[in-house]
Amino acid sequence: MASDRTPLAFPEFDSLDDERRHRKQRLAAAFRLFGHFGFDEGVAGHITARDPELLDHFWVNPLGMNFKQIRVKDLLLVNDQGEVVDGNWPLNRAAFVIHSAIHAARPDVVAAAHAHSVYGKAWSSLRRPLDPLTQDACAFYGDHVVFDDYTGVVLDVEEGKRIAHALGDNKAAILSNHGLLTVGTTSVDEAAWWFITMERSCQSQLLAEAAGATVLIDTDQAEKTGPGVGSHMTGWRQFQPLYAWIVERQPDLLDD
């Protein structure tokens, strides 16, 4: 089973089964947190976690199940052909198209998150990258892109490949007139945290610009701050208090 040397030490695993269970638990918790923060929008939105053994397979939420109800045992395992190989619910076609392309193009990515959150959607309509307006926003300085095209609901495999290509080796993308997309190379935790803090950074910039002229963090300071607040392990660490809180409040999410 997974073992933590300290409460904020990255876990080590005795087996692939333990690592798989851990990823699925974090994935279910991420959905509950997205639901808590209001990132759910009907059947839209998805978070995926690469299987630690079957590297071309990923775990994802069932189509039509509310984020606030997802448990470990509800997650679907999907192969690279879009076939559900573990689970009984239908698969969101857009989830497969977007996430399969990202997982194929980025072998380093453990997890990816996309949802139709309010401030992410609003900011995406501006087709602009986030500015280094706050310390938290510096996590994305020079590490996110704008996918500046919109061709409707992403159902075509080639469109998924275009998104993956635009993402490149960055941690996040703003999908124009659509929403936000984030990835984690260490864990589900990291991908989920980048989405949460990116959504809040969009909210902060929208509020600040509505209030008046903004003053950006200068380039040198943004470049110095980014690696600290935007490192892979910082992303993982920032998620830990949220995970502990949601599991205490909603322990049924761990049902497998």
Residue, then its C-alpha position, 0 to 999 in steps of 0.5 A: m500500500a502507499s506510504d507517506r513519510t510525512p503528511l506532505a511527502f510524496p507517496e511511495f507504492d509497493s505495487l502497481d495495484d496500490e498506485r492505481r488505487h491511489r490515483k483513482q482515489r485522488l481522481a474521485a476526490a478531484f471530482r468532488l472538489f470540482g463539484h464543491f467549487g461549482f465547476d460542474e456544468g451538466v454533463a460537461g467536464h472531465i478529469t483523467a488519470r493515466d493507468p500506471e500499468l496500462l499506459d495507453h489507458f486512462w481513468v475518467n468520469p462516467l458521462g451523465m454522473n454529477f461530479k458531486q456523486i462520483r466514487v472510486k467504483d464509478l470511474l471508467l477505464v478507457n483504452d486508446q480506441g475509446e473503448v470502456v474496458d472497466g465500468n458500466w456507464p457511457l463515455n463522454r466522446a469529448a473526454f476521449v478525443i481531448h484526453s487521449a490526444i494529450h496522453a498520447a502526445r505527452p507521455d510525462v502527463v499523469a493527469a489532465a483536467h478540463a471543465h466549463s467553469v464560469y471564470g475560465k469560460a469568461w476569460s477564454s472569450l478574451r483569447r488572451p493569456l493570463d497576466p502576472l497580476t498576482q503571485d498565484a498567477c505567476a505559476f502560469y507565467g510562460d507556462h500556458v498557451v491560448f488555443d485560439d480557435y473554436t470549431g464547436v464541441v470537440l468530437d473529432v480526433e484531429e481537433g483533439k490532436r490540435i489541442a494537444h499540439a497547442l498545449g505543447d510542454n506547458k502545464a495549461a491551455i486556455l481553450s478560446n470560447h470554451g474553458l481551461l485545460t490543465v495537466g499534471t506530470t506528477s499526479v492527479d493532485e497536481a492537475a486538479w490544483w492547477f485547474i483550481t488556481m487557474e480558475r481563481s486567477c481568471q476570476s482575480q484578473l476579471l475582477a481587477e480589470a473591472a475595477g480599474a487599471t491593473v499593475l502587473i508584476d514586472t517580468d524579472q519578478a514574475e520569472k523568479t516567482g514562477p518556478g517556486v509557485g508553479s513547480h510540479m511538487t508545489g502543485w501536488r502539495q497545494f492539493q493535499p489540504l483540499y484532499a484531506w478536507i473532502v475525504e473527511r466531509q465525504p468519505d463515501l467517495l473512496d468506495d471501491 
